[in-house]
């Protein structure tokens, strides 16, 4: 199967360094699409569990890359759901601190939507993981926001950064999904797309 996948070229359309690192681990040829902007709005009445997949699809549609034979465009979007509230990326440090305050001592859900598109096919799926945060003292939140990069991350944190090591008590589901790309499911879906 891996030899068949190596006949294809994966085009990852993402600014996320974490997604680039994760897809590289699949040992199949890939390249990064040129940078582009995508509208990240969604219908206000859309079920929260559908938003990440919807936004991944919008990114795919917005990508200016023209696909050739045996090329697969991959786009992704990650959202955090705490209770019934969807949490995206913070706008500034104050916003990041408020988000982390909401997540402190609670379970939340990380949902990553992925869209795969070829010349003739399109498939979108979402994967959910549950993350359990310990109580985060205000000084820990302050330290993390001031010393790391929460502004480019849904929920204002990276599991692979200091707050993940010190504040996350456990995870139910894919660790890599929380990082921004459910690579095990992606591998499975890529195989089905290339049969």
N, C-alpha and C positions, 0 to 999 in steps of 0.2 A: 504493500500500500504506500509506503513512504516513497518508493521509487516512482510510482505514478504521480504522487503529489509533487515530486521534484520536477515533473514536466511542466508544471504550472508556475506562474509568477504571482505572488500575493502582493497587492498594492495596499499598504496600510495608510489610510488618510486620518492621521491623528497627530496632534502636537505633543501628546503625552509621552514623556520619556519612559514611563513605566510600561506603557503598552508596547513601545518599541522593544524594550528589553524582554518582555514576556513572549512576544511573537518570534523573536530571534531564537528562543529556546526550542522552537518546534523543528529546527534543522531543515527548513524548506526555504527556497529562494524567496526573498521579499525585497521591496523597496518602499520608500516613503513618498507619498504623493506630495506635490507642491502645496504650499500653504494656501488656504482659502478660508473665507468666512461663511458661516451658516447661521441662519435664523434659528434661535433656540426657544422660540415661543411654541406653545401647544394649547389646544382648546381647554378652557377652564373646567369643562365638565368631563374631561377625559379621566377614566379611572387611573389612579396613581400608579398602579402596576404596569400600565401600558405606556407611560410617558417615555421611559428610557429607550424602548424599542422604536417608538415614534420618532424621537430625536435622532437616533442612529440612522433611520431611513431618510430623514431630512438632510443629514450630512452627506449621505450617499448621493442623493439627488443634486446637492449643491456642488459636489466635487467636479471640477472642470476636466479632469483626466478622461481622455477617450480610451476606452478599453479595447485591447486587441484579443486575438484568439488565445485561449489558455491563460487569461489574466483574470484574477478575482480581486475586486475592490472590497476591502473590509473597513467598515466604520463602526464606531462604538460611542456610547454615551452612558454615564453612570449617574444615578440619583440616589439620594439617601431618603428613606421614609421613616419618620419617627411618629408613631401613632398614625394619624391620617394626614400628617403634614409632610409635603415633599420639600426636601432641602437640596438646593443645588450648590453652586460655588459662591463663596462670600464675595461681596463687593469691596470690602476693606477690612482692616484689622479689627475694628469694632464689631463688624458683622460676624467675623470669624469667631471672636470671643463669645458672642451671643449664641451662635450655633453650637459651639462646644459646651456651653452651659446647658443648653437644651438636651444634649446627648449624655451629659454626666449622670452616672448612676442608672442608666436606662438601657434597654435593648432597642436597637434600631435595625432596619433592614437596608442592605445595600443591593440595589438592582442595577445590573449592567445589561443594556440592550446592545445587540450586535446585528449589523446588516451586512450580508454578503451579496455581491452582485457580479454577474458575468455578462457577456454579450446577450445571452438569452435567458438567464435565470436570475431570480432574486429570492433571498430567504432572510427573514428576520426572526430573531429569538431573544429571549431575556432569561437571565439567571439571577436568583436571589440568594443572599447569604444573610444570616443574622449575627450581629455584633453586639456584645455585651460590654459596656463600659463600666468601670468602677466609678465611684464618686471622684470627680476631678476637682481638687482644691483650686480656687481662683488663681493662686500663684503659679500652679502648674500650667493652667490655661494661658496665663500671661507669658510665661517662659516659652511655651511652645510657639505661640503666635509671633512673638518677637524674634525668635531664633530660627524658625523654619519657614516653609513656604506653603501656608494653608490656602492662599488665595486662588490657586489653580486646581483645587480639589473639592469634589462634592462632599458636603458635610464639614468642610474646613479641616480635614486631617488626612494624613497618609499613614496607612497601617504599617508601612515600612520605615516610619520615622519615630522619633523619640516618644511621642504621645501614644503610638501604637504599642511600643515595647512596655511602657509604664502604665498605661491606662486601660488597655483591653484585657478583660479577664478571660474571655473565650469567644470562639467563633463557631457557629453552626453553618456548615456549607463550605464553599470554595474560598480558600484564602486568596487565590489569585483573582477571583471575581471582585473581592474587596479592593484589590490593587487597581482594578479597572479593566481586566480582560479575563473572562472565564476560559482559560486556554484548553482545558480538558474537553469542554463542550464544543469549543471552536474547532478543535482537532476532529471531533466526531462529525461535525457538520461539514467541514471541508472535505472529508472523505466521502460523505454522501453526495456532495455536489459534484465530485469528479468521477463518480462511477460511470 
